[in-house]
Amino acid sequence: MLLNLLVLGVLALLAGPRVNQLLEPWTGDSRWLRLIALAFVYASCLELVSLPFAFWSGYVLEHRYQLSNQTWPRWLWRKVKGYLVGGPLGLLLLLGLYFLLWHGGPWWWLWAAPPGWG
């Protein structure tokens, strides 16, 4: 988790402005397309950093202590299914949050709060 926070910090503070400039010709003035592209870049970088740890803890250690008989291709397919389900759901949540931030005015947090909090 600390490694993910460090990578997010580096991406946001150091690489983020440069990535944004590189994406600008591809996305034009559409802030929605730029948000989706930046989300994909950030998620890909985070996954590339955390994938070795996920493999170690989810495949190597489980086989070392005979907690799993899952094959390597099955483990990989399970990760891909997680991306196929989690990616679109995470993107919908991100787009919903930014819709509230961009169109909700100073009271965006009230619209984003769970029912009963406002």
N, C-alpha and C positions, 0 to 999 in steps of 0.2 A: 504494500500500500504506500509506503514511503517512497519507493522508487517511482510509482505512478504519479504521486504528487510532485516529485522532483521533475519528471519528464513534462508534466503539465505546466509547471512553472517555467521551465526552459522554453517550451513551445510558445506559451503565452507572452512571455516577456522578451525573449531574444529572437526566436524564429518566426513568431506570429506575424509581425509586420512585414517581414520579407515574403512569407508564404502568401499573405494577403496581396502584396504587389504582384507576385507571380500569377495569382489566380485572376486578377482584375481583367486582363485581356480576354480571358475565357468566359468570365461571368458577366462582363459588361457592368452596367449600373444596377443590376438586379441584386439586391441585398439578400433575397431568398436563395438564389443560386449560390451566392458566395457563402452563405451560412451552411448550406448543404455540403459544398466542397470543403470548407474548413472543418466541418464535423467529420467528414470522411478522412481527411488528412490526419486530424488529431486522433481519431479512433484507430486508424491504421498504425500510427506511430506507437500508441499505447499498447496495442496488441502485439506488435513486433518486439517490444521491450518485455512484456509480461509472458509471452508464449513459452520461452524456455523454462520459466518457473512453473507455469501451468503443466507443461509436459513432465517436469520432474515430479511435481507433487501429485499429479493426476494419473500418471502412467508408470513411471519408474518406481516410485516408492510403493505404490499399490501392488506392483508385481514383486517387488523385493520381499514384502511381508505377506505375499500370497493372499491379498485382499481382492484381487481381480484376475479374471482370466480373459479379459478383453484384449483383442488383437490391436496392433498399432493402427491399421486402417480403420477399424471400428472406433478407436479413440479419436482419430482425425475426423471421421464422419460426424461424430457427436459434436465436436467443436464447430464444424461447418454448419450443422443444424442450429446450433446456438447463435451463430452469426446471422443465419437466415431468418430466425425468429426475433432475436434481440435487436438486430440492426434497424429494421423498419419500425419496431415499437419505440426504440430509443429516439429515432429520427422524428417520429410523430410527437413524442413528448417535448423534444427540443424545439420543434417548429411551433407547437402550442405555447410554450413558455415565451418564445420570442415574439409571437403574435401578441401576447398579453403585454410584454414589455414595450413593443413598438406602438400598439394601438390602445393600450389601457390607460395611458396618461399617468399621473402621479399615483393613481389608486390601483395600479396593476397588481400589486401584492394582495389586495383584497379579493380580486377576481381569481387569483391563483391559489388562495388559501382553501383548505378542505372545508366542506360544509360544516357549519356550526362554529367556525373560528371567527367569522366576521360579524 
